[in-house]
């Protein structure tokens, strides 16, 4: 009995753990290594049609803390604990024409693993809608099992791409219309978590045909500046721009957003992302409603794995399987969403007798 097997958006996964769209899935070589290690699926690094040239110098840094120096820094110190990752990397600079034969070879080599193509185009014109359809069609024709629409990257050059468009429900509907009209596979939508309209945006996506919402992508953020040198911990010619914060630092915020979507749309599928380093984090995404789990920072940080989490996937599957066996669960579906009804409005939480003020906080 394979307790780890899951059905998500109609796709059969050997386990619910997949690598998120990021450097771990930027090439055929890395994806093949990930599948060999045991990952149930991957979302490719985002594929586009426009020319892409990434910034000079480091594109991703990892920030850590320690008891001896309890501040966050990219400094490599012994006995430190990972805090977060920060990146300002753009989408794949590998053109579609190079991706297509690679995707075909990957799927033929591992037909039982789910291959999801992350794609991105622009908005505001018929030409850009056709670009979304072209990307989706091309990827599906070579064997991709699903597509994930990237409407969440927090640092795109163009204002009609990534997180810049994810608040616009009309654009969400238009893009989904273009893609669902072109392909007959599950379409996942990756939304930015940095919006007060996230639930409305998710509702528009589900209504327009999204099979799943993927969240959370990284949060817009800035790297630290060193007080002695007055330099940012990552910069080019002294300059920096907004990048994405990921890893453990965003775990609790990611859970909040997954919970918000799950409570509003209990029948809607969610692929959970943000700070998964082991079973406990994965468990929390599941009880808040996620049926699929995407991992990035922890895989990238693993030493000697080529950035694809060779030991991590073994630990994740072992620990989840152990839990399922001990609890006699047939699959994660038996406890998925278990926390949903216990997340309530602040006014519904019992107060000390006589101190309830009707839900308004009193400044101290």
Secondary structure, 3 states (H helix, E strand, C coil): CCCCCEEECCEEECCCEEECCCHHHCCHHHHHHHHHHCCCEEECCCECCCCCCCCCCCCEEEEEECCCCCCCECCCCCCCEEEEEEECCCCCCCCHHHHHHHHHHHHHHCCCCEEEEEECCCCCCHHHHHHHHHHHHHHHHCCCCEEEEEECCCCCCCCCCHHHCCCCHHHHHHHHHHHHCCCCCEEEEEECCCCCCHHHHHHHHHHCCCCEEEECCCEEECCCECCCCCCECCCECCECCCEEEECHHHHHHHHHHHHHHHHHCCCCEEEEECCCCCHHHHHHHHHCCCCEEEECHHHHHCCCCCCCCHHHHHHHHHHHHHHHHHHCCCCHHHCCCCCHHHCCCHHHCCCCCCCCCCCCCCCC
